[in-house]
């Protein structure tokens, strides 16, 4: 049986070897098309049939700089990074406490936390808008950071709990008996064993905050406007500025791709481990 299987694998190996690059190219084609459009001169963008070879230009990126896009890009970076860090700071201890809770109601509490993350964002639009207007948080980075942290907290707790469940309590008890503080045990024994989960959770939180368009559109105007909203502003009544849209879209994708490539090993291992342990 095993020899027949090996023979079948050898027979289909050339097909699989070509199928993987083709599927990868098909998946990356929209992003490659967007990237080449960002360097294409404006008269050639809507030309049909499209040109494959052309003299690249930076006019669209220069137009982004003059249109104030860098400020929006910085707003996205600041709100995404800070909200992710705050969600991890508050969510990781909560997930650990829920993991070590042996009393009644643990399942109900965990389910309630998860349900808050599953609610549609549009359901919170009016309450958040009215509260932010009263508190003076409209069009501020602080307002976006708070709302992103609020929506990412349930995600952190839900994802990190299985990792803490997999850490045996027997590893913590000897250190506590030797006089180590609870905070030291948590920082030096429990946290290192959940590194993959923390990395995977941080990436997902960052992606949610970075890609958010709905709350950034409703709760900001100019000062705290984020990159996704700034890109959409190039679609106006005078016409759609395709070059700037392509350049802005390429810049919006860049941090996500770089960040994901740097920690892809932790992301894959963390998601795989969470799926198995959950």
Secondary structure, 3 states (H helix, E strand, C coil): CHHHHHHHHHHHHHHHHHHHHHHHHHHHHHHHHHHHHHCCCHHHHCCCCCCCCCCCCCHHHHHHHHCCHHHHHHHHHHHHHHHHHHHHHHHHHHHHHHHHCCCCCHHHHHHHHHHHHHCCHHHHHHHHHHHHHHHCCCCCHHHHHHHHHHHHHHHHHHHHHHHHHCCCCHHHHHHHHCCCCHHHHHHHHHHHHCHHHHHHHHHHHHHHHHHCCHHHHHHCCCCCCCHHHHHHCCEECCEECHHHHHHHHHHHHHHHHHHHHHCHHHHHHHHHHHHHHC
